[in-house]
Structure formats: structure tokens, C-alpha cells
């Protein structure tokens, strides 16, 4: 069975569904898929075509149509690029694009990527400079993916991944974030700005709510750095003490200043991890769900 990055939600969906828009059109859709020789899950291809046909009757704006169309194209292209490497685990690395090349954080990111690649992982970054460039320099071009984002002031891909077929340029942040979560088997987070913290809370939220599989998340800092220490104080004082998160949520991540410790956290996870399931708990007070 293929790996399910949603933690079970995709595999819970039936492959074969009952659909119909109009009997004559139903037959034409099925014939079109057969003529195209779509051998892999033809029922899902049929349903996607039907979805597109029903959209045509929904009186959507041109802007909505362009959004849906471009999103599908971006997801299809990214999946095609990643497909030959499905057998290899990957670590997504986040951190500031503004990190100088002579900073301690840059060296830590480069050392981490070099070490994790030595254990047969690949590295996925946002394709830019700073921490992203450091990680790809450490990993090397052959072991790197870049998920670059098209911005009003064009973001330049770093020199390690620029021009590589494994560099994917996306128009939307949401398709970019989806691919990070879909392809990553671990996250390595370094000091950064809004984008880094956005990705940090995104992956923690998805795991907390069961919308993504449980994977190791390591937060690295330079020796004696306090970036994640300050972050930890904030979520403890403002989130935990206010009852917005639970003590158990701290088990989703590990803060460290050591590359060997970060690498060991990821490797040890996959030495013992088998699977995670959501279990419904019933009690006199009501019902709830928890990760088991």
C-alpha cells in the first residue's frame, strides 16, 4: 500500500465511487478514459473529469477557474517530479532566507544536511538562499529538491539547485506547503521569520489534529543560541498555561543545538516507529479522540 501522508484520510476514501452527470455523458467519459489508456485507477480519472464538467455548470468566476486549474497543474507537476524518488525518505528544511553565509546557523544547517544525506535521506527546501542554500550545499545537488515560490519580486533559486529538474517553481503558497507535508518524512526547523514560523505551526497543527502522519520534527539552533528557547517560552506561557494546547503536544518536536542529536532523533524514530492511529474514546463525560 502506498504511504498516506494524511495519516489515513486518503486510504479511507474509496477508489471506486458511484457518479453520474447524465447517462450519455457518463458513457462518453468512461470511453474517453479507456481510449486514453489510463490503467492506473481509471475510476478516479473519470471522477476528476466529471468534477471538471460539473464546474462548468457552477457559474464560477474566471478567477476561481484559473485558481483551480493552476492548482491542479502545480500539484500534478510536483507529484511527477517526486515520483521517481518515492522509495527514499526526505527531510524538509526550513529557515530564514536572510541568514548570512558566515553565520553559525548557516554552518549548522549545512552540517545537518550533509549528515542526514549520509544516512540515505534526501533534503527538500524552499530553494532559496540562507538556511535553504546552506542545507542544499550540505546535501549536494543530487540529493536535493527545491520548492521555490514565485513572488512579485522574483525569488532567485540558490546556485546549488538552480537549473536542476528537481527544482519546482510554484505560484501558490498552499500548493507549496502541501508538497512539503506530502513528501517529508521529517522536518528540520532553523531560526527564521514569518515563513519559518508559519511552516512550524502548520506541521504541528496537522499532526495534532490527525491531518498528517506523525513524523519527527527537530528544531535546531546555533550553539548557545536562544531562538527556539524564546519560542518555547512563548508557547508555554501563552498557549499551554492558557489551556490552548496540551502538555502532550510538546512530544511532537525536539529542540536541540546539536547536529548529531537532531540526526539521531530522526533515525531513532524510524527504528521503532510502525504506525499511528486515531482512537475514539468514550466516557460518561462524552467522547473524544487521541493519537495512539
KENUVO-873789 format. One record per residue (C-alpha): residue number from 1; residue in one letter; z, y, x. Coordinates in Angstrom, 2 decimals. Layout:
N
[node NUM a [Z Y X]] ...
//
This chain:
292
[node 1 x [0.00 0.00 0.00]] [node 2 x [-0.85 3.48 1.29]] [node 3 x [2.03 5.75 2.27]] [node 4 x [3.17 8.04 -0.53]] [node 5 x [4.27 11.44 0.78]] [node 6 x [5.63 12.40 -2.67]] [node 7 x [8.41 9.86 -2.50]] [node 8 x [6.92 7.64 -5.21]] [node 9 x [5.41 10.06 -7.71]] [node 10 x [1.80 9.27 -6.77]] [node 11 x [2.23 5.50 -6.78]] [node 12 x [3.91 5.75 -10.18]] [node 13 x [0.69 7.19 -11.63]] [node 14 x [-1.75 4.59 -12.99]] [node 15 x [-5.10 4.28 -11.24]] [node 16 x [-6.91 3.25 -14.40]] [node 17 x [-6.44 5.65 -17.30]] [node 18 x [-7.95 5.93 -20.72]] [node 19 x [-10.05 9.07 -21.04]] [node 20 x [-12.80 10.25 -23.32]] [node 21 x [-14.56 13.54 -23.92]] [node 22 x [-17.49 12.37 -26.03]] [node 23 x [-18.88 8.79 -26.14]] [node 24 x [-22.41 9.71 -24.93]] [node 25 x [-20.94 11.80 -22.10]] [node 26 x [-18.41 9.06 -21.25]] [node 27 x [-21.24 6.61 -20.58]] [node 28 x [-23.14 9.17 -18.51]] [node 29 x [-20.08 9.91 -16.37]] [node 30 x [-19.49 6.23 -15.68]] [node 31 x [-23.15 5.70 -14.86]] [node 32 x [-23.16 8.71 -12.52]] [node 33 x [-20.19 7.31 -10.58]] [node 34 x [-21.89 3.89 -10.35]] [node 35 x [-25.14 5.48 -9.17]] [node 36 x [-23.23 7.40 -6.52]] [node 37 x [-21.84 4.05 -5.31]] [node 38 x [-18.24 5.24 -5.45]] [node 39 x [-16.49 1.99 -4.54]] [node 40 x [-13.02 3.44 -3.85]] [node 41 x [-11.06 3.96 -7.09]] [node 42 x [-14.08 4.85 -9.26]] [node 43 x [-11.79 5.41 -12.25]] [node 44 x [-10.12 8.35 -10.50]] [node 45 x [-13.51 9.82 -9.57]] [node 46 x [-14.55 9.54 -13.22]] [node 47 x [-11.37 11.29 -14.34]] [node 48 x [-11.89 14.15 -11.87]] [node 49 x [-15.41 14.66 -13.20]] [node 50 x [-14.06 14.68 -16.76]] [node 51 x [-11.43 17.24 -15.75]] [node 52 x [-14.19 19.49 -14.37]] [node 53 x [-16.20 19.11 -17.58]] [node 54 x [-13.22 19.96 -19.78]] [node 55 x [-12.52 23.03 -17.62]] [node 56 x [-15.98 24.25 -18.58]] [node 57 x [-14.80 24.48 -22.20]] [node 58 x [-11.46 26.15 -21.45]] [node 59 x [-12.80 29.70 -21.20]] [node 60 x [-11.19 30.27 -17.82]] [node 61 x [-11.84 33.40 -15.82]] [node 62 x [-14.21 33.29 -12.87]] [node 63 x [-11.21 33.92 -10.62]] [node 64 x [-9.45 30.79 -11.93]] [node 65 x [-12.58 28.72 -11.48]] [node 66 x [-13.02 29.94 -7.91]] [node 67 x [-9.36 29.18 -7.15]] [node 68 x [-9.58 25.62 -8.47]] [node 69 x [-12.93 24.98 -6.81]] [node 70 x [-11.92 26.27 -3.40]] [node 71 x [-8.56 24.48 -3.50]] [node 72 x [-10.26 21.13 -4.15]] [node 73 x [-12.74 21.76 -1.34]] [node 74 x [-9.95 22.60 1.10]] [node 75 x [-7.91 19.53 0.15]] [node 76 x [-10.96 17.29 0.44]] [node 77 x [-11.92 18.65 3.86]] [node 78 x [-8.39 18.35 5.27]] [node 79 x [-7.99 14.79 3.97]] [node 80 x [-11.30 13.86 5.59]] [node 81 x [-10.16 15.24 8.98]] [node 82 x [-6.80 13.45 8.87]] [node 83 x [-8.16 10.13 7.54]] [node 84 x [-9.11 8.54 10.92]] [node 85 x [-5.56 9.14 12.19]] [node 86 x [-3.60 7.67 9.27]] [node 87 x [-2.22 4.92 11.49]] [node 88 x [-0.44 7.45 13.74]] [node 89 x [2.76 9.30 12.88]] [node 90 x [2.74 13.08 13.19]] [node 91 x [5.32 15.81 13.74]] [node 92 x [4.76 19.23 12.18]] [node 93 x [5.99 22.05 14.42]] [node 94 x [6.87 25.48 13.05]] [node 95 x [8.00 28.63 14.80]] [node 96 x [7.07 32.24 15.42]] [node 97 x [3.52 33.12 16.47]] [node 98 x [5.08 36.10 18.28]] [node 99 x [7.11 34.03 20.75]] [node 100 x [6.18 35.14 24.31]] [node 101 x [4.79 32.56 26.71]] [node 102 x [7.56 33.33 29.22]] [node 103 x [10.42 32.81 26.74]] [node 104 x [12.87 29.86 26.82]] [node 105 x [11.87 28.93 23.25]] [node 106 x [8.24 28.57 24.34]] [node 107 x [9.24 26.14 27.09]] [node 108 x [11.44 24.12 24.71]] [node 109 x [8.56 23.77 22.22]] [node 110 x [6.16 22.72 24.96]] [node 111 x [8.61 20.16 26.37]] [node 112 x [9.36 18.76 22.92]] [node 113 x [5.67 18.25 22.10]] [node 114 x [4.99 16.62 25.46]] [node 115 x [7.89 14.22 24.96]] [node 116 x [7.16 13.27 21.33]] [node 117 x [3.48 12.61 22.13]] [node 118 x [4.62 10.23 24.88]] [node 119 x [6.13 8.15 22.05]] [node 120 x [2.77 7.86 20.22]] [node 121 x [3.22 10.73 17.78]] [node 122 x [0.66 13.45 17.17]] [node 123 x [1.52 17.13 16.67]] [node 124 x [0.46 19.35 13.77]] [node 125 x [0.91 23.12 13.98]] [node 126 x [-0.41 26.20 12.23]] [node 127 x [-2.98 26.53 15.02]] [node 128 x [-1.85 29.98 16.15]] [node 129 x [-0.11 31.35 19.24]] [node 130 x [3.56 31.49 20.17]] [node 131 x [5.53 28.35 19.33]] [node 132 x [2.39 26.77 17.84]] [node 133 x [0.42 27.31 21.03]] [node 134 x [3.33 26.03 23.12]] [node 135 x [3.56 22.82 21.10]] [node 136 x [-0.17 22.20 21.36]] [node 137 x [-0.17 22.94 25.07]] [node 138 x [2.57 20.34 25.49]] [node 139 x [0.90 17.79 23.24]] [node 140 x [-2.61 18.31 24.57]] [node 141 x [-5.81 18.81 22.61]] [node 142 x [-6.43 15.12 21.94]] [node 143 x [-3.04 14.71 20.25]] [node 144 x [-3.10 17.94 18.23]] [node 145 x [-4.05 19.15 14.77]] [node 146 x [-4.22 22.79 13.71]] [node 147 x [-3.86 24.01 10.13]] [node 148 x [-4.98 27.59 10.60]] [node 149 x [-4.82 30.19 7.82]] [node 150 x [-7.47 32.79 7.08]] [node 151 x [-5.78 36.21 6.95]] [node 152 x [-7.05 39.76 6.28]] [node 153 x [-6.53 40.45 9.98]] [node 154 x [-8.17 37.25 11.24]] [node 155 x [-5.67 34.89 12.86]] [node 156 x [-7.02 33.53 16.12]] [node 157 x [-6.60 29.85 16.86]] [node 158 x [-4.86 29.13 20.15]] [node 159 x [-7.04 28.12 23.07]] [node 160 x [-5.84 24.51 23.07]] [node 161 x [-7.08 23.67 19.57]] [node 162 x [-9.86 26.25 19.17]] [node 163 x [-13.22 24.56 18.58]] [node 164 x [-11.67 21.12 18.07]] [node 165 x [-12.75 19.09 15.00]] [node 166 x [-9.05 18.66 14.21]] [node 167 x [-8.68 22.40 13.61]] [node 168 x [-8.76 23.06 9.85]] [node 169 x [-9.00 26.62 8.56]] [node 170 x [-7.60 27.15 5.07]] [node 171 x [-7.76 30.07 2.67]] [node 172 x [-4.56 29.39 0.72]] [node 173 x [-1.01 29.00 1.95]] [node 174 x [-0.25 26.47 -0.79]] [node 175 x [-3.00 24.06 0.33]] [node 176 x [-1.89 24.55 3.92]] [node 177 x [1.74 23.77 3.06]] [node 178 x [0.68 20.76 1.02]] [node 179 x [-1.15 19.32 4.03]] [node 180 x [1.83 19.87 6.31]] [node 181 x [4.10 17.96 3.95]] [node 182 x [1.49 15.31 3.18]] [node 183 x [0.69 14.48 6.79]] [node 184 x [4.01 15.00 8.60]] [node 185 x [6.44 12.19 9.35]] [node 186 x [8.92 14.63 10.90]] [node 187 x [9.44 18.38 11.19]] [node 188 x [10.45 20.28 14.32]] [node 189 x [11.51 23.83 13.50]] [node 190 x [11.90 26.60 16.05]] [node 191 x [13.07 30.23 15.67]] [node 192 x [10.64 32.30 13.61]] [node 193 x [10.12 34.80 10.84]] [node 194 x [9.33 34.67 7.12]] [node 195 x [6.75 31.90 7.51]] [node 196 x [9.04 29.62 9.50]] [node 197 x [11.91 30.02 7.06]] [node 198 x [9.52 29.57 4.14]] [node 199 x [8.41 26.21 5.54]] [node 200 x [12.02 25.27 6.35]] [node 201 x [13.26 25.81 2.82]] [node 202 x [10.09 24.27 1.37]] [node 203 x [10.54 20.90 3.06]] [node 204 x [14.30 20.84 2.41]] [node 205 x [13.74 21.65 -1.27]] [node 206 x [11.09 18.94 -1.64]] [node 207 x [13.34 16.30 -0.11]] [node 208 x [16.39 17.48 -2.05]] [node 209 x [14.52 17.22 -5.35]] [node 210 x [12.77 13.93 -4.59]] [node 211 x [9.31 15.51 -4.50]] [node 212 x [8.70 14.44 -0.90]] [node 213 x [9.66 11.39 1.11]] [node 214 x [12.76 11.59 3.30]] [node 215 x [11.78 12.36 6.90]] [node 216 x [13.69 13.69 9.92]] [node 217 x [13.97 17.47 10.26]] [node 218 x [15.15 18.80 13.62]] [node 219 x [15.89 22.46 14.31]] [node 220 x [15.56 23.33 17.97]] [node 221 x [16.72 26.42 19.81]] [node 222 x [16.74 27.55 23.42]] [node 223 x [19.80 26.59 25.49]] [node 224 x [22.80 28.53 24.16]] [node 225 x [20.59 30.15 21.51]] [node 226 x [22.19 31.01 18.17]] [node 227 x [19.20 31.33 15.78]] [node 228 x [19.94 28.17 13.80]] [node 229 x [23.70 28.69 14.21]] [node 230 x [23.40 32.01 12.36]] [node 231 x [21.14 30.38 9.74]] [node 232 x [23.68 27.60 9.28]] [node 233 x [26.48 30.12 8.78]] [node 234 x [24.44 31.88 6.10]] [node 235 x [23.67 28.76 4.08]] [node 236 x [27.28 27.59 4.45]] [node 237 x [28.85 30.89 3.42]] [node 238 x [26.30 31.99 0.82]] [node 239 x [24.88 28.74 -0.56]] [node 240 x [27.41 25.93 -0.08]] [node 241 x [30.53 27.96 -0.86]] [node 242 x [28.83 29.45 -3.91]] [node 243 x [28.01 25.97 -5.20]] [node 244 x [24.24 26.41 -4.92]] [node 245 x [23.86 23.40 -2.61]] [node 246 x [26.00 20.34 -1.86]] [node 247 x [27.65 19.11 1.32]] [node 248 x [25.28 16.13 1.27]] [node 249 x [22.30 18.47 1.66]] [node 250 x [23.27 19.09 5.28]] [node 251 x [22.26 15.50 6.05]] [node 252 x [18.60 16.47 5.62]] [node 253 x [18.47 18.21 9.00]] [node 254 x [19.89 18.26 12.53]] [node 255 x [20.40 21.36 14.71]] [node 256 x [20.13 20.86 18.45]] [node 257 x [19.47 22.68 21.71]] [node 258 x [18.27 19.53 23.46]] [node 259 x [14.73 18.14 23.51]] [node 260 x [15.96 14.57 24.24]] [node 261 x [18.36 14.79 21.28]] [node 262 x [15.59 16.05 18.97]] [node 263 x [13.21 13.30 20.04]] [node 264 x [15.94 10.67 19.72]] [node 265 x [16.73 11.87 16.18]] [node 266 x [13.14 11.22 15.14]] [node 267 x [12.76 7.91 16.98]] [node 268 x [16.09 6.52 15.76]] [node 269 x [15.24 7.46 12.18]] [node 270 x [12.16 5.24 12.25]] [node 271 x [14.03 2.41 13.97]] [node 272 x [16.28 1.98 10.93]] [node 273 x [14.51 3.67 8.01]] [node 274 x [12.92 1.46 5.38]] [node 275 x [12.58 3.45 2.17]] [node 276 x [14.31 5.87 -0.21]] [node 277 x [14.69 5.60 -3.96]] [node 278 x [15.98 7.86 -6.71]] [node 279 x [18.68 6.08 -8.70]] [node 280 x [19.71 7.19 -12.17]] [node 281 x [23.48 7.33 -12.52]] [node 282 x [25.03 7.06 -15.97]] [node 283 x [28.59 8.07 -16.72]] [node 284 x [30.73 9.26 -19.60]] [node 285 x [30.04 12.81 -18.49]] [node 286 x [26.28 12.31 -18.65]] [node 287 x [23.52 11.19 -16.36]] [node 288 x [22.22 12.36 -13.01]] [node 289 x [20.02 11.31 -10.15]] [node 290 x [20.77 10.79 -6.49]] [node 291 x [18.95 9.60 -3.40]] [node 292 x [19.78 6.06 -2.38]] 
//
